[in-house]
C-alpha cells in the first residue's frame, strides 16, 4: 500500500522508482528479521533515494526502450531479406 501511495503521490513519473527502492529496503529488513517502523524506514528510504532512484530508473527504462527498438528493427530487417 505504501508503494502505491508514494508512487501516485509522486505523480507516478517521479515517484515509482524511489518508492520501489524503498519497498525493497523494507523487504530486506523484514527478511533480516529486524524490528522497525515500516512507515519510518520507507519514508527515509524514499527521501534518501529520490534523485539517484529516478536517474537510475530512467536510464534503465531508456536502455530497455533502445533494446525494444533494436528488436523491432531486426525483426523488420529479417522479413525484408
Residue pairs with C-beta under 8 A, 6 or more apart in sequence:
2 19
2 22
2 23
2 26
2 38
2 39
2 42
3 19
3 20
3 22
3 23
6 15
6 18
6 19
6 22
6 42
6 46
7 15
7 16
7 19
7 20
8 15
9 15
10 16
10 18
10 19
14 50
14 54
16 57
17 53
17 54
17 56
17 57
17 58
18 45
18 46
18 49
18 50
18 53
18 54
19 46
20 53
20 57
21 45
21 46
21 49
21 53
22 41
22 42
22 43
22 45
22 46
22 49
23 42
25 41
25 42
25 45
26 38
26 41
26 42
26 45
29 36
29 41
